[in-house]
Protein backbone atom coordinates (compact mmCIF):
# COMPACT_ATOMS: atom_id res chain seq x y z
CA UNK A 1 0.00 0.00 0.00
CA UNK A 2 1.40 3.40 -1.01
CA UNK A 3 1.20 6.23 1.49
CA UNK A 4 1.86 9.93 1.10
CA UNK A 5 2.70 12.01 4.14
CA UNK A 6 1.74 15.68 4.26
CA UNK A 7 3.66 17.39 7.06
CA UNK A 8 2.30 20.78 8.16
CA UNK A 9 3.73 20.75 11.69
CA UNK A 10 6.14 23.46 12.76
CA UNK A 11 9.67 22.39 13.58
CA UNK A 12 9.28 23.21 17.28
CA UNK A 13 6.06 21.21 17.70
CA UNK A 14 5.76 17.66 19.00
CA UNK A 15 3.84 16.83 15.83
CA UNK A 16 7.06 17.29 13.82
CA UNK A 17 8.58 14.33 15.66
CA UNK A 18 5.36 12.34 15.29
CA UNK A 19 5.58 12.94 11.55
CA UNK A 20 9.22 11.80 11.53
CA UNK A 21 8.38 8.57 13.36
CA UNK A 22 5.48 7.96 10.96
CA UNK A 23 7.76 8.49 7.95
CA UNK A 24 10.35 6.13 9.41
CA UNK A 25 7.72 3.43 9.98
CA UNK A 26 6.38 3.79 6.44
CA UNK A 27 9.89 3.64 4.94
CA UNK A 28 10.66 0.31 6.61
CA UNK A 29 11.72 -2.05 3.79
CA UNK A 30 10.41 -5.12 5.62
CA UNK A 31 6.89 -3.68 5.63
CA UNK A 32 4.19 -4.02 3.01
CA UNK A 33 3.79 -0.24 3.15
CA UNK A 34 5.61 2.20 0.90
CA UNK A 35 6.28 5.86 1.55
CA UNK A 36 5.35 7.21 -1.88
CA UNK A 37 5.63 10.93 -1.15
CA UNK A 38 6.90 13.06 1.71
CA UNK A 39 5.71 16.65 1.30
CA UNK A 40 6.57 19.49 3.68
CA UNK A 41 4.06 22.33 3.64
CA UNK A 42 3.24 25.42 5.70
CA UNK A 43 5.48 25.76 8.79
CA UNK A 44 7.02 22.30 8.21
CA UNK A 45 9.26 23.82 5.53
CA UNK A 46 11.51 25.00 8.39
CA UNK A 47 12.48 21.34 8.93
CA UNK A 48 14.43 21.51 5.66
CA UNK A 49 16.42 24.64 6.51
CA UNK A 50 20.10 23.73 6.71
CA UNK A 51 20.62 26.75 8.99
CA UNK A 52 18.11 25.54 11.60
CA UNK A 53 19.26 25.39 15.21
CA UNK A 54 21.15 22.22 16.01
CA UNK A 55 21.69 20.88 19.48
CA UNK A 56 23.96 18.17 20.79
CA UNK A 57 23.08 14.48 20.49
CA UNK A 58 20.78 14.51 23.52
CA UNK A 59 19.04 17.76 22.63
CA UNK A 60 18.81 17.43 18.86
CA UNK A 61 16.11 19.59 17.39
CA UNK A 62 13.33 18.12 15.29
CA UNK A 63 14.83 19.78 12.21
CA UNK A 64 18.19 18.19 12.95
CA UNK A 65 16.61 14.76 13.40
CA UNK A 66 14.65 15.11 10.16
CA UNK A 67 17.75 16.22 8.25
CA UNK A 68 19.88 13.36 9.58
CA UNK A 69 17.22 10.79 8.66
CA UNK A 70 16.61 12.21 5.17
CA UNK A 71 20.36 12.33 4.46
CA UNK A 72 20.82 8.71 5.55
CA UNK A 73 17.85 7.25 3.63
CA UNK A 74 16.80 7.09 0.01
CA UNK A 75 13.74 9.23 0.65
CA UNK A 76 12.80 12.15 -1.56
CA UNK A 77 11.61 14.93 0.73
CA UNK A 78 9.73 17.60 -1.20
CA UNK A 79 9.44 21.13 0.18
CA UNK A 80 6.64 23.36 -1.09
CA UNK A 81 8.39 26.16 -2.95
CA UNK A 82 5.67 28.75 -2.24
CA UNK A 83 5.56 28.04 1.49
CA UNK A 84 9.35 28.07 1.70
CA UNK A 85 9.60 31.41 -0.08
CA UNK A 86 6.89 33.00 2.08
CA UNK A 87 8.71 31.90 5.24
CA UNK A 88 12.18 32.94 4.07
CA UNK A 89 13.53 29.38 4.01
CA UNK A 90 14.65 29.69 0.39
CA UNK A 91 15.65 32.54 -1.82
CA UNK A 92 16.87 32.54 -5.38
CA UNK A 93 19.64 30.07 -4.46
CA UNK A 94 17.84 27.18 -2.77
CA UNK A 95 21.00 25.06 -2.80
CA UNK A 96 22.49 27.18 -0.03
CA UNK A 97 19.47 26.97 2.26
CA UNK A 98 17.98 23.50 1.86
CA UNK A 99 19.55 20.61 3.75
CA UNK A 100 20.83 17.54 1.92
CA UNK A 101 18.08 15.34 0.51
CA UNK A 102 15.39 18.02 0.37
CA UNK A 103 14.17 19.47 -2.91
CA UNK A 104 11.74 22.18 -3.91
CA UNK A 105 8.42 21.10 -5.40
CA UNK A 106 5.15 22.66 -6.36
CA UNK A 107 1.61 21.72 -5.54
CA UNK A 108 1.49 19.85 -8.85
CA UNK A 109 3.81 17.20 -7.40
CA UNK A 110 1.55 16.97 -4.35
CA UNK A 111 -1.48 16.54 -6.64
CA UNK A 112 0.37 13.69 -8.36
CA UNK A 113 0.95 12.08 -4.96
CA UNK A 114 -2.74 12.37 -4.13
CA UNK A 115 -3.64 10.60 -7.37
CA UNK A 116 -1.06 7.82 -7.06
CA UNK A 117 -1.28 7.06 -3.32
CA UNK A 118 -3.60 4.61 -1.68
CA UNK A 119 -3.69 6.66 1.52
CA UNK A 120 -2.70 10.17 2.59
CA UNK A 121 -1.66 10.95 6.14
CA UNK A 122 -1.71 14.62 7.15
CA UNK A 123 0.31 15.58 10.22
CA UNK A 124 -0.49 18.99 11.67
CA UNK A 125 -0.57 20.73 14.97
CA UNK A 126 -3.24 22.88 16.49
CA UNK A 127 -3.00 25.91 18.69
CA UNK A 128 -5.13 25.73 21.77
CA UNK A 129 -6.62 28.98 22.93
CA UNK A 130 -8.16 29.46 26.31
HELIX and SHEET records of a PDB file:
HELIX    1   1 UNK A   14  UNK A   26  1                                  13    
HELIX    2   2 UNK A   42  UNK A   48  5                                   7    
HELIX    3   3 UNK A   57  UNK A   59  5                                   3    
HELIX    4   4 UNK A   62  UNK A   72  1                                  11    
HELIX    5   5 UNK A   81  UNK A   86  1                                   6    
HELIX    6   6 UNK A   94  UNK A   96  5                                   3    
HELIX    7   7 UNK A  107  UNK A  116  1                                  10    
SHEET    1   A 5 UNK A 102  UNK A 105  0                                        
SHEET    2   A 5 UNK A  77  UNK A  80  1                                        
SHEET    3   A 5 UNK A  34  UNK A  40  1                                        
SHEET    4   A 5 UNK A   2  UNK A   7  1                                        
SHEET    5   A 5 UNK A 119  UNK A 123  1                                        
END                                                                             
